[in-house]
Amino acid sequence: MTQIRVYDTPRRQKVDFEPLEPGKVRMYSCGPTVWDYAHIGNFRAFLFPDVLKRYLQYAGFEVEHVMNLTDVDDRIVNQVNERGTDIDTYVQTYIDGFFDDLDRLGIQRADRYPRATEHVGEMVELIERLVEQGAAYERGGSVYFAIQSFASYGQFAHLDLTGMQDGVRIDSDKYDKEHVRDFVLWKAWTEADGNVSWPSPFGRGRPGWHLECSCMSMKYLGNTFDIHTGGVDLIFPHHQNEIAQSEASTHQPFVRYWMHNEFVNIDGTGMSKSEGNNVRLQDIGDDETIQSYRYLVVTSHYRTILNFTDEALNAARSARRRLNRFAERLAAAADDPGAVAASDGTGGWSQRVQTAERDFRIALDDDLNTPRAMAAVFGLVGEAEKSLSAEDLVPVDARAILSFFEAADGVLGFLAERDAANLETSVELTPEQRQRLDQRQAAREQKDWARSDELRDQLAAEGIVVTDGPDGQQWSMG
Protein backbone atom coordinates (compact mmCIF):
# COMPACT_ATOMS: atom_id res chain seq x y z
CA MET A 1 0.00 0.00 0.00
CA THR A 2 1.31 3.42 -0.95
CA GLN A 3 0.97 6.63 1.05
CA ILE A 4 -1.81 9.03 0.04
CA ARG A 5 -0.39 12.45 -0.77
CA VAL A 6 -2.40 15.61 -1.38
CA TYR A 7 -1.51 19.10 -2.55
CA ASP A 8 -1.99 21.43 0.41
CA THR A 9 -2.75 24.97 -0.74
CA PRO A 10 -0.96 26.97 2.01
CA ARG A 11 2.18 24.83 1.81
CA ARG A 12 2.13 24.87 -2.00
CA GLN A 13 3.29 21.27 -2.20
CA LYS A 14 2.19 17.67 -1.94
CA VAL A 15 2.24 16.32 1.60
CA ASP A 16 1.47 12.98 3.23
CA PHE A 17 -2.16 12.70 4.28
CA GLU A 18 -2.79 11.56 7.85
CA PRO A 19 -6.24 12.15 9.37
CA LEU A 20 -6.66 13.27 12.96
CA GLU A 21 -8.47 10.05 13.82
CA PRO A 22 -7.09 6.83 12.32
CA GLY A 23 -9.50 5.39 9.77
CA LYS A 24 -11.84 8.42 9.69
CA VAL A 25 -11.78 11.60 7.61
CA ARG A 26 -13.79 14.71 8.41
CA MET A 27 -14.28 16.87 5.30
CA TYR A 28 -16.03 20.17 4.63
CA SER A 29 -16.83 21.57 1.19
CA CYS A 30 -18.02 25.04 0.31
CA GLY A 31 -21.42 24.59 -1.29
CA PRO A 32 -23.54 26.79 -3.56
CA THR A 33 -24.95 30.22 -2.89
CA VAL A 34 -28.57 29.53 -3.79
CA TRP A 35 -29.42 32.87 -5.34
CA ASP A 36 -29.57 31.31 -8.83
CA TYR A 37 -29.06 27.97 -10.55
CA ALA A 38 -25.49 26.65 -10.41
CA HIS A 39 -23.50 26.55 -13.68
CA ILE A 40 -21.17 23.83 -14.96
CA GLY A 41 -18.13 25.59 -13.54
CA ASN A 42 -19.67 25.52 -10.07
CA PHE A 43 -20.19 21.79 -10.38
CA ARG A 44 -16.48 21.14 -10.78
CA ALA A 45 -16.18 22.23 -7.14
CA PHE A 46 -18.80 19.62 -6.24
CA LEU A 47 -17.52 16.82 -8.49
CA PHE A 48 -14.00 17.16 -7.09
CA PRO A 49 -14.93 16.38 -3.44
CA ASP A 50 -17.25 13.64 -4.72
CA VAL A 51 -14.30 11.79 -6.30
CA LEU A 52 -12.04 12.59 -3.34
CA LYS A 53 -14.60 11.17 -0.90
CA ARG A 54 -15.20 8.09 -3.05
CA TYR A 55 -11.48 7.42 -3.25
CA LEU A 56 -10.93 7.83 0.48
CA GLN A 57 -13.74 5.32 1.01
CA TYR A 58 -12.16 2.99 -1.57
CA ALA A 59 -8.91 3.29 0.40
CA GLY A 60 -10.71 2.13 3.54
CA PHE A 61 -11.56 5.38 5.33
CA GLU A 62 -14.88 6.33 6.86
CA VAL A 63 -15.70 9.82 5.58
CA GLU A 64 -17.95 12.35 7.28
CA HIS A 65 -18.77 15.05 4.73
CA VAL A 66 -20.51 18.39 5.27
CA MET A 67 -21.40 20.90 2.55
CA ASN A 68 -23.09 24.22 3.35
CA LEU A 69 -25.89 25.97 1.51
CA THR A 70 -25.48 29.75 1.55
CA ASP A 71 -29.06 31.00 1.69
CA VAL A 72 -28.41 34.60 2.73
CA ASP A 73 -26.02 37.10 1.14
CA ASP A 74 -26.21 40.48 -0.58
CA ARG A 75 -27.58 39.04 -3.83
CA ILE A 76 -30.29 36.98 -2.12
CA VAL A 77 -31.37 39.93 0.02
CA ASN A 78 -31.66 42.13 -3.06
CA GLN A 79 -33.71 39.54 -4.95
CA VAL A 80 -35.99 38.84 -1.99
CA ASN A 81 -36.79 42.50 -1.56
CA GLU A 82 -37.22 43.21 -5.27
CA ARG A 83 -39.70 40.34 -5.59
CA GLY A 84 -41.52 41.02 -2.34
CA THR A 85 -41.10 37.47 -1.09
CA ASP A 86 -39.24 35.79 1.78
CA ILE A 87 -35.90 33.97 1.85
CA ASP A 88 -37.28 30.44 2.25
CA THR A 89 -39.63 30.81 -0.70
CA TYR A 90 -37.00 32.43 -2.90
CA VAL A 91 -34.12 30.00 -2.32
CA GLN A 92 -36.14 26.76 -2.33
CA THR A 93 -36.35 26.75 -6.14
CA TYR A 94 -32.57 26.88 -6.43
CA ILE A 95 -31.97 24.38 -3.63
CA ASP A 96 -34.26 21.90 -5.40
CA GLY A 97 -32.47 22.58 -8.68
CA PHE A 98 -29.10 22.03 -7.03
CA PHE A 99 -30.04 18.61 -5.69
CA ASP A 100 -31.60 17.62 -9.02
CA ASP A 101 -28.33 18.49 -10.74
CA LEU A 102 -26.33 16.55 -8.15
CA ASP A 103 -28.40 13.48 -8.96
CA ARG A 104 -28.03 13.91 -12.70
CA LEU A 105 -24.26 14.08 -12.27
CA GLY A 106 -24.20 11.03 -10.02
CA ILE A 107 -22.73 13.00 -7.11
CA GLN A 108 -23.11 11.19 -3.82
CA ARG A 109 -24.88 13.23 -1.17
CA ALA A 110 -22.92 14.72 1.70
CA ASP A 111 -23.90 13.64 5.22
CA ARG A 112 -25.25 17.13 5.97
CA TYR A 113 -26.24 20.23 4.01
CA PRO A 114 -26.64 22.89 6.75
CA ARG A 115 -28.21 26.21 5.75
CA ALA A 116 -26.77 29.51 6.92
CA THR A 117 -30.14 30.85 8.08
CA GLU A 118 -30.53 27.85 10.39
CA HIS A 119 -27.30 28.71 12.26
CA VAL A 120 -27.54 32.44 12.93
CA GLY A 121 -27.52 31.76 16.70
CA GLU A 122 -24.15 30.00 16.49
CA MET A 123 -22.79 32.85 14.38
CA VAL A 124 -23.81 35.44 16.96
CA GLU A 125 -22.08 33.38 19.67
CA LEU A 126 -18.87 33.23 17.63
CA ILE A 127 -18.93 36.99 17.06
CA GLU A 128 -19.37 37.58 20.79
CA ARG A 129 -16.30 35.43 21.54
CA LEU A 130 -14.24 37.32 18.97
CA VAL A 131 -15.28 40.69 20.44
CA GLU A 132 -14.45 39.51 23.97
CA GLN A 133 -11.00 38.42 22.82
CA GLY A 134 -10.25 41.68 21.05
CA ALA A 135 -10.27 40.17 17.56
CA ALA A 136 -13.42 42.02 16.50
CA TYR A 137 -14.98 45.44 17.14
CA GLU A 138 -18.35 47.13 16.73
CA ARG A 139 -19.03 50.22 14.64
CA GLY A 140 -22.54 51.59 14.15
CA GLY A 141 -24.29 48.30 14.84
CA SER A 142 -21.99 46.29 12.56
CA VAL A 143 -19.15 44.11 13.80
CA TYR A 144 -15.83 43.70 11.97
CA PHE A 145 -12.91 41.33 12.30
CA ALA A 146 -9.69 43.23 13.00
CA ILE A 147 -7.19 41.48 10.73
CA GLN A 148 -4.20 43.07 12.46
CA SER A 149 -5.20 41.18 15.60
CA PHE A 150 -4.41 37.92 13.78
CA ALA A 151 -0.65 37.87 13.29
CA SER A 152 -0.60 35.22 10.57
CA TYR A 153 -3.30 36.86 8.44
CA GLY A 154 -2.31 36.62 4.79
CA GLN A 155 0.08 33.68 5.12
CA PHE A 156 -2.48 31.16 3.89
CA ALA A 157 -3.12 33.10 0.69
CA HIS A 158 0.54 34.24 0.44
CA LEU A 159 -0.46 37.91 0.58
CA ASP A 160 1.90 40.85 0.82
CA LEU A 161 0.45 43.03 3.57
CA THR A 162 3.01 45.82 3.07
CA GLY A 163 1.26 49.16 3.07
CA MET A 164 -2.00 47.80 4.43
CA GLN A 165 -4.23 50.54 5.80
CA ASP A 166 -5.29 49.90 9.36
CA GLY A 167 -8.99 50.04 10.18
CA VAL A 168 -10.32 50.23 6.62
CA ARG A 169 -13.57 48.30 6.60
CA ILE A 170 -15.61 46.52 3.95
CA ASP A 171 -19.30 45.64 4.31
CA SER A 172 -20.02 43.73 1.11
CA ASP A 173 -19.87 39.94 1.08
CA LYS A 174 -17.28 39.98 -1.69
CA TYR A 175 -14.58 42.54 -2.25
CA ASP A 176 -11.55 43.45 -4.32
CA LYS A 177 -9.10 40.59 -3.89
CA GLU A 178 -6.11 42.89 -4.33
CA HIS A 179 -6.87 44.87 -1.19
CA VAL A 180 -6.91 43.73 2.42
CA ARG A 181 -9.48 45.18 4.79
CA ASP A 182 -11.23 44.39 8.04
CA PHE A 183 -14.17 42.25 7.01
CA VAL A 184 -17.70 42.33 8.31
CA LEU A 185 -18.96 39.66 10.69
CA TRP A 186 -22.35 41.20 11.40
CA LYS A 187 -24.11 43.75 9.19
CA ALA A 188 -26.35 46.31 10.83
CA TRP A 189 -29.87 46.43 9.40
CA THR A 190 -30.62 49.12 6.82
CA GLU A 191 -33.82 49.94 4.96
CA ALA A 192 -32.38 48.17 1.90
CA ASP A 193 -32.49 44.89 3.86
CA GLY A 194 -36.28 45.01 4.17
CA ASN A 195 -37.51 42.13 6.32
CA VAL A 196 -34.23 40.20 6.18
CA SER A 197 -32.73 40.56 9.66
CA TRP A 198 -32.19 38.76 12.96
CA PRO A 199 -31.85 40.03 16.55
CA SER A 200 -28.41 40.15 18.18
CA PRO A 201 -26.64 41.88 21.10
CA PHE A 202 -25.35 44.37 18.50
CA GLY A 203 -28.80 45.20 17.17
CA ARG A 204 -30.82 43.77 14.30
CA GLY A 205 -28.88 42.72 11.27
CA ARG A 206 -27.52 39.69 9.45
CA PRO A 207 -24.29 37.71 9.35
CA GLY A 208 -21.50 38.31 6.87
CA TRP A 209 -20.80 35.67 4.23
CA HIS A 210 -17.45 34.46 5.61
CA LEU A 211 -18.81 33.67 9.05
CA GLU A 212 -21.17 30.83 8.14
CA CYS A 213 -18.59 28.25 7.04
CA SER A 214 -16.59 28.64 10.25
CA CYS A 215 -19.66 28.12 12.42
CA MET A 216 -21.15 25.20 10.55
CA SER A 217 -17.91 23.31 9.91
CA MET A 218 -16.82 23.54 13.53
CA LYS A 219 -20.29 22.64 14.81
CA TYR A 220 -20.46 19.40 12.85
CA LEU A 221 -16.79 18.43 12.42
CA GLY A 222 -15.03 19.93 15.45
CA ASN A 223 -12.70 22.87 15.98
CA THR A 224 -10.04 21.09 13.90
CA PHE A 225 -10.90 18.80 11.03
CA ASP A 226 -9.06 17.09 8.19
CA ILE A 227 -9.94 18.47 4.75
CA HIS A 228 -11.57 21.65 3.45
CA THR A 229 -12.30 21.86 -0.30
CA GLY A 230 -13.40 24.64 -2.62
CA GLY A 231 -12.57 26.45 -5.83
CA VAL A 232 -9.37 28.48 -6.21
CA ASP A 233 -11.48 31.65 -6.29
CA LEU A 234 -12.26 31.11 -2.59
CA ILE A 235 -8.64 31.04 -1.39
CA PHE A 236 -8.82 34.78 -0.74
CA PRO A 237 -10.69 36.34 0.87
CA HIS A 238 -13.16 33.63 1.90
CA HIS A 239 -10.90 30.86 3.14
CA GLN A 240 -8.30 33.23 4.55
CA ASN A 241 -11.07 34.89 6.55
CA GLU A 242 -12.47 31.53 7.68
CA ILE A 243 -9.07 30.67 9.13
CA ALA A 244 -8.66 34.01 10.88
CA GLN A 245 -12.05 34.07 12.61
CA SER A 246 -11.97 30.34 13.48
CA GLU A 247 -8.47 30.21 14.94
CA ALA A 248 -8.85 33.58 16.69
CA SER A 249 -11.90 32.08 18.40
CA THR A 250 -10.60 28.61 19.34
CA HIS A 251 -6.80 29.15 19.40
CA GLN A 252 -6.55 25.78 17.65
CA PRO A 253 -5.59 24.88 14.06
CA PHE A 254 -8.71 25.06 11.90
CA VAL A 255 -8.01 22.73 8.95
CA ARG A 256 -5.18 20.26 8.37
CA TYR A 257 -5.35 20.07 4.56
CA TRP A 258 -6.78 22.65 2.14
CA MET A 259 -7.54 21.37 -1.36
CA HIS A 260 -8.71 23.66 -4.17
CA ASN A 261 -9.89 22.87 -7.69
CA GLU A 262 -9.20 25.04 -10.73
CA PHE A 263 -11.69 26.80 -13.00
CA VAL A 264 -13.70 25.63 -16.00
CA ASN A 265 -13.29 27.82 -19.08
CA ILE A 266 -15.65 27.88 -22.06
CA ASP A 267 -13.76 27.74 -25.35
CA GLY A 268 -10.74 29.25 -23.62
CA THR A 269 -12.69 32.03 -21.86
CA GLY A 270 -13.44 32.24 -18.16
CA MET A 271 -17.10 31.84 -17.20
CA SER A 272 -18.95 34.97 -16.11
CA LYS A 273 -22.35 36.59 -16.52
CA SER A 274 -20.74 39.54 -18.30
CA GLU A 275 -19.40 37.17 -20.96
CA GLY A 276 -22.81 35.54 -21.28
CA ASN A 277 -21.31 32.06 -20.92
CA ASN A 278 -22.65 30.84 -17.57
CA VAL A 279 -23.73 27.45 -18.91
CA ARG A 280 -26.12 25.32 -16.86
CA LEU A 281 -26.22 21.54 -16.99
CA GLN A 282 -29.59 21.63 -18.73
CA ASP A 283 -28.02 23.78 -21.44
CA ILE A 284 -25.51 21.16 -22.56
CA GLY A 285 -27.90 18.31 -23.37
CA ASP A 286 -29.65 15.19 -22.15
CA ASP A 287 -28.72 12.89 -19.28
CA GLU A 288 -26.08 11.06 -21.32
CA THR A 289 -24.43 14.38 -22.20
CA ILE A 290 -24.51 15.46 -18.55
CA GLN A 291 -22.88 12.16 -17.55
CA SER A 292 -20.29 12.78 -20.27
CA TYR A 293 -19.60 16.15 -18.65
CA ARG A 294 -19.00 14.32 -15.38
CA TYR A 295 -16.52 12.08 -17.20
CA LEU A 296 -14.78 15.09 -18.73
CA VAL A 297 -14.38 16.72 -15.32
CA VAL A 298 -13.36 13.71 -13.24
CA THR A 299 -10.78 12.47 -15.77
CA SER A 300 -9.06 15.88 -15.79
CA HIS A 301 -6.72 16.68 -12.92
CA TYR A 302 -8.55 18.87 -10.45
CA ARG A 303 -5.64 21.35 -10.24
CA THR A 304 -5.58 22.11 -13.98
CA ILE A 305 -7.87 24.56 -15.76
CA LEU A 306 -10.47 22.61 -17.73
CA ASN A 307 -11.37 23.99 -21.15
CA PHE A 308 -14.93 23.02 -21.99
CA THR A 309 -15.52 22.68 -25.74
CA ASP A 310 -17.91 20.71 -27.91
CA GLU A 311 -14.95 18.64 -29.10
CA ALA A 312 -13.87 17.79 -25.55
CA LEU A 313 -17.42 16.87 -24.58
CA ASN A 314 -17.81 14.65 -27.66
CA ALA A 315 -14.51 12.90 -26.87
CA ALA A 316 -15.71 12.27 -23.32
CA ARG A 317 -19.00 10.90 -24.64
CA SER A 318 -17.18 8.52 -27.00
CA ALA A 319 -14.81 7.28 -24.30
CA ARG A 320 -17.67 6.75 -21.87
CA ARG A 321 -19.73 4.87 -24.45
CA ARG A 322 -16.80 2.59 -25.08
CA LEU A 323 -16.44 1.88 -21.36
CA ASN A 324 -20.13 1.14 -20.98
CA ARG A 325 -20.17 -1.16 -23.98
CA PHE A 326 -17.13 -2.94 -22.57
CA ALA A 327 -18.88 -3.40 -19.22
CA GLU A 328 -21.87 -4.99 -20.96
CA ARG A 329 -19.70 -7.39 -22.94
CA LEU A 330 -17.67 -8.24 -19.84
CA ALA A 331 -20.78 -8.94 -17.77
CA ALA A 332 -22.09 -11.24 -20.50
CA ALA A 333 -18.78 -13.13 -20.59
CA ALA A 334 -18.76 -13.46 -16.81
CA ASP A 335 -22.20 -15.09 -16.88
CA ASP A 336 -21.76 -17.22 -20.01
CA PRO A 337 -22.97 -20.73 -19.06
CA GLY A 338 -21.49 -22.24 -22.20
CA ALA A 339 -17.93 -21.08 -21.50
CA VAL A 340 -15.18 -22.99 -19.74
CA ALA A 341 -15.79 -23.00 -15.98
CA ALA A 342 -12.36 -21.77 -14.97
CA SER A 343 -9.19 -20.33 -16.42
CA ASP A 344 -6.51 -22.77 -17.50
CA GLY A 345 -3.91 -20.45 -16.01
CA THR A 346 -2.37 -19.40 -19.31
CA GLY A 347 -4.16 -16.09 -19.72
CA GLY A 348 -2.32 -14.29 -16.93
CA TRP A 349 -5.39 -12.23 -16.11
CA SER A 350 -4.95 -12.37 -12.36
CA GLN A 351 -1.58 -10.65 -12.65
CA ARG A 352 -2.88 -8.12 -15.18
CA VAL A 353 -5.79 -7.17 -12.93
CA GLN A 354 -3.45 -6.82 -9.95
CA THR A 355 -1.17 -4.58 -12.01
CA ALA A 356 -4.10 -2.40 -13.11
CA GLU A 357 -5.36 -2.14 -9.53
CA ARG A 358 -1.88 -1.20 -8.31
CA ASP A 359 -1.41 1.46 -10.99
CA PHE A 360 -4.91 2.82 -10.36
CA ARG A 361 -4.22 3.11 -6.65
CA ILE A 362 -0.76 4.63 -7.11
CA ALA A 363 -2.18 7.28 -9.45
CA LEU A 364 -4.95 8.32 -7.06
CA ASP A 365 -2.63 8.23 -4.05
CA ASP A 366 -0.61 10.87 -5.91
CA ASP A 367 -2.87 13.88 -5.29
CA LEU A 368 -5.88 12.28 -6.98
CA ASN A 369 -4.23 11.92 -10.40
CA THR A 370 -7.37 10.80 -12.24
CA PRO A 371 -5.92 11.01 -15.79
CA ARG A 372 -3.25 8.48 -14.88
CA ALA A 373 -5.80 6.35 -13.03
CA MET A 374 -7.94 6.19 -16.18
CA ALA A 375 -4.84 5.24 -18.16
CA ALA A 376 -4.52 2.20 -15.89
CA VAL A 377 -8.17 1.35 -16.50
CA PHE A 378 -7.90 1.70 -20.26
CA GLY A 379 -4.73 -0.38 -20.35
CA LEU A 380 -6.70 -3.32 -18.96
CA VAL A 381 -9.74 -2.53 -21.12
CA GLY A 382 -7.70 -2.64 -24.31
CA GLU A 383 -6.27 -6.07 -23.50
CA ALA A 384 -9.61 -7.48 -22.38
CA GLU A 385 -11.41 -6.19 -25.46
CA LYS A 386 -9.08 -8.23 -27.65
CA SER A 387 -9.83 -11.38 -25.65
CA LEU A 388 -13.56 -10.66 -25.77
CA SER A 389 -13.39 -10.31 -29.54
CA ALA A 390 -11.42 -13.56 -29.78
CA GLU A 391 -13.96 -15.20 -27.45
CA ASP A 392 -11.22 -16.66 -25.27
CA LEU A 393 -11.98 -14.78 -22.04
CA VAL A 394 -13.35 -17.34 -19.59
CA PRO A 395 -15.95 -16.45 -16.91
CA VAL A 396 -13.64 -16.51 -13.90
CA ASP A 397 -11.26 -14.04 -15.59
CA ALA A 398 -14.13 -11.89 -16.84
CA ARG A 399 -15.46 -11.68 -13.28
CA ALA A 400 -12.04 -10.66 -11.95
CA ILE A 401 -11.74 -7.91 -14.53
CA LEU A 402 -15.34 -6.82 -13.94
CA SER A 403 -14.75 -6.63 -10.19
CA PHE A 404 -11.88 -4.17 -10.65
CA PHE A 405 -13.75 -2.28 -13.35
CA GLU A 406 -16.76 -1.75 -11.11
CA ALA A 407 -14.50 -0.74 -8.20
CA ALA A 408 -12.86 1.88 -10.43
CA ASP A 409 -16.32 3.07 -11.46
CA GLY A 410 -17.20 3.33 -7.76
CA VAL A 411 -14.47 5.96 -7.47
CA LEU A 412 -14.86 7.85 -10.75
CA GLY A 413 -18.48 7.15 -11.70
CA PHE A 414 -18.15 6.59 -15.45
CA LEU A 415 -20.65 3.74 -15.99
CA ALA A 416 -24.29 4.16 -16.92
CA GLU A 417 -27.09 2.05 -15.54
CA ARG A 418 -26.86 -1.56 -16.66
CA ASP A 419 -29.97 -1.27 -18.84
CA ALA A 420 -28.32 1.21 -21.20
CA ALA A 421 -28.29 -0.42 -24.62
CA ASN A 422 -27.09 0.06 -28.19
CA LEU A 423 -24.24 2.39 -27.22
CA GLU A 424 -22.08 3.42 -30.13
CA THR A 425 -18.46 2.31 -30.03
CA SER A 426 -16.92 4.21 -32.92
CA VAL A 427 -14.45 6.90 -31.89
CA GLU A 428 -12.70 9.51 -34.01
CA LEU A 429 -9.94 11.83 -32.94
CA THR A 430 -11.03 15.37 -32.21
CA PRO A 431 -8.89 18.35 -33.27
CA GLU A 432 -7.85 18.78 -29.62
CA GLN A 433 -6.73 15.15 -29.39
CA ARG A 434 -4.71 15.48 -32.58
CA GLN A 435 -3.16 18.64 -31.16
CA ARG A 436 -2.16 16.78 -27.97
CA LEU A 437 -0.56 14.03 -30.07
CA ASP A 438 1.45 16.69 -31.92
CA GLN A 439 2.39 18.36 -28.63
CA ARG A 440 3.51 15.03 -27.20
CA GLN A 441 5.69 14.34 -30.22
CA ALA A 442 7.26 17.78 -29.86
CA ALA A 443 7.82 17.19 -26.13
CA ARG A 444 9.63 13.91 -26.87
CA GLU A 445 11.84 15.59 -29.44
CA GLN A 446 12.73 18.18 -26.78
CA LYS A 447 13.30 15.37 -24.25
CA ASP A 448 10.60 16.84 -22.00
CA TRP A 449 9.63 13.45 -20.66
CA ALA A 450 7.37 14.78 -17.89
CA ARG A 451 5.25 16.72 -20.40
CA SER A 452 5.23 13.73 -22.75
CA ASP A 453 3.93 11.46 -19.98
CA GLU A 454 1.32 14.02 -18.95
CA LEU A 455 -0.08 14.23 -22.49
CA ARG A 456 -0.02 10.44 -22.84
CA ASP A 457 -2.08 10.11 -19.65
CA GLN A 458 -4.59 12.72 -20.85
CA LEU A 459 -5.06 10.78 -24.08
CA ALA A 460 -5.28 7.47 -22.25
CA ALA A 461 -8.06 8.87 -20.09
CA GLU A 462 -10.03 9.31 -23.32
CA GLY A 463 -9.32 5.76 -24.49
CA ILE A 464 -6.40 6.58 -26.79
CA VAL A 465 -3.34 4.40 -26.17
CA VAL A 466 -0.06 5.94 -27.36
CA THR A 467 3.06 3.81 -27.92
CA ASP A 468 6.54 4.69 -29.10
CA GLY A 469 8.55 2.49 -31.46
CA PRO A 470 11.17 2.56 -34.19
CA ASP A 471 8.70 4.30 -36.51
CA GLY A 472 7.89 6.97 -33.94
CA GLN A 473 4.71 7.69 -32.01
CA GLN A 474 1.71 5.46 -32.75
CA TRP A 475 -1.82 5.59 -31.33
CA SER A 476 -4.76 3.25 -31.19
CA MET A 477 -8.18 3.02 -29.56
CA GLY A 478 -7.12 0.64 -26.82
ABEGO torsion letter per residue (X at the ends): XBBBBBBBAAAGBBBBBBBABBGBBBBBBBBBBBABBBBAAAAAAAAAAAAAAAAAAAAGBBBBBBBBBBABBAAAAAAAAAAGBBAAAAAAAAAAAAAAAAAAAGBBBBABBBBAAAAAAAAAAAAAAAAAAGABBBBGGBBBBBAAABAABGAAAGBBABGBBBGBBBABABBBAABBBBBBABBBBBAAAEABBBBBAAEBEBBBAAAAAAAAAAAAAEABBABBBEBAAAAOAAAAAAAAAAAAAAGBBABABBBBBBBBBBGGBBBBAAAGABBBAAAAEBAAAAAAAAAAAAABBAABBBBBBAAAAAAAAAAAAAAAAAAAAAAAAAABAABBABBAGAAGAAAAAAAAAAAAAAAAABGGBAAAAAAAAAAAAAAAAAAAAAGABBAAAAAAAAAAAAAAAAAAGABBBAABBGBBABBBBBAAAAAAAAAAAAAAAAGBAAAAAAAAAAAAAAGBBBBBBAAEBBBBBX
